């Protein structure tokens, strides 16, 4: 690896501390980490979620798009409800469920909403028309999953399970790193992290950052958010934090 590149740290934009899961993965590969949490995850008003879980057996499916949603549900419903099938967007979310003893019936090959809907459509039948689906989601969840399932004929109940909000970045320190082209790579684990980092830094400094550093996205939806801002990103080989770290490491190794 080029010694100059090797000395440059990797930015983590997800909401985590110094010993967070992505930071640990990067450090285990010998990479230095800069914590620039662009988003923060906080508790929501969970009245709607609690009400939905009180009648959970009326649902045919539960759909989880993130581990935060899993945590909110399992805190109130530790055991998987009998007769309710479970879908997870991505292997990482499915793994958390399985570790807690929940069976997962549907996981798309790629961790994004379009692939989840394609997986549902592939096994959909006439008996599924009108099935009730519970979708605990982020306050910023895109309408893609709920709208797509509704088009298939499901009755979707989308409830807020957690809030995704802008975090308080030390923008002055970030800009110092950008001014000296000191960052080797920037990792993005959600579209919100792209949006909020661009907003916090301003489009000019955001552009300067990604003109010098490699952008690595956990999935295609996150990469698409960068594309809309005129920036390209390499997508991790799998939609897991481990793969995000490994992809970043390999890119830094091969960067000229």
Secondary structure, DSSP 8 states (H G I E B T S, - for coil): --HHHHTSEEEE-SS--TT-HHHHHHHHTT--EEE---EEEE----HHHHHHHHTGGG-SEEEE-SHHHHHHHHHH--S--TT-EEEESSHHHHHHHHHTT----EE-SSSSHHHHHHHHHHH--GGGTT-EEEEEEETT--SHHHHHHHHHT-EEEEEEEEEEEE----HHHHHHHHHTT-EEEEEESSHHHHHHHHHHH-HHHHHHHHHHSEEEESSHHHHHHHHTTT---EE-SSSSHHHHHHHHHHHHHH--
